[in-house]
Amino acid sequence: MEKHPILIPLLSGGAAGTCTDLCFFPIDTLKTRLQAKGGFFTNGGWKGMYRGVGSAIVGSAPGASLFFLTYDNMNRTLFPIFSTYVSAPGLAHGLTHMTAASLGEIAACTIRVPTEVVKQRVQASKYHSSLAALKSVLSNHTGEGVFRGLYRGYSTTILREIPFTMIQFPLYEALKRWTARRAGRKSANAAEGAVCGSIAGGAAAASTTPLDVLKTRIMLSEERVSVRHLVREIVRDEGFQAFFKGVGPRTMWISAGGAVFLGVYEAAKNLFTGVVA
């Protein structure tokens, strides 16, 4: 059994999340402003591309740590169960990774969504700082309640993240196993993991962009709005093509970010395993 099943994912995930968010924050801002109602220049243009980075820093490490803590431990727990009922090892691995990643995202979103709400409102130039955006939510000026305000878009975020991770992580793990077999090794190294993460992240990002657009619009809305109403409004006012706004920056950001995120995670995991073993 692997030593330190809690400490290693916490440290490695925190390092990966913080590094990725800091490196690619301007691309995330570009994507958010493209997806926001009114378009890129209405929501700030090229000014203040690092606005909202404070909330991202606060949420990056704990969110990523919670994801990998859940993901790693669920992988170990679920694989023997799936293997009992599924004879094909490849399918058992795929089901395990999809389920573990989905549970990891549900856990991580308890931290990620409030920081995302604050971050995106600053990125879209609705507030001048993360603190101002947070104070606005805490003042409950919309009347929806502080908790509902902080977790606005939670269900839509989950709706986006579960398909995303069900594509990304089985593909990532399969690419790592294929790479390791070709090299005649037991596992892929950090650099190979980064390339696998980039390919898997890009594929998942492009295919889930419509869900990301809905999530962004809900979080930036002045008042609570249902997904059904929002879909109808977007189709009526902007057409179906609006659901793919920001697909280029999102794919580029997550493809490059996937390389850094999963590459740093693998490198940090190897490092911390040696340190705390």
PyMOL commands that set and color helices and strands:
alter all, ss='L'
color gray80, all
select helices_A, chain A and resi 7-35+53-85+89-123+130-138+146-150+154-183+190-207+209-220+227-238+240-244+247-276
alter helices_A, ss='H'
color red, helices_A
deselect
rebuild
show_as cartoon
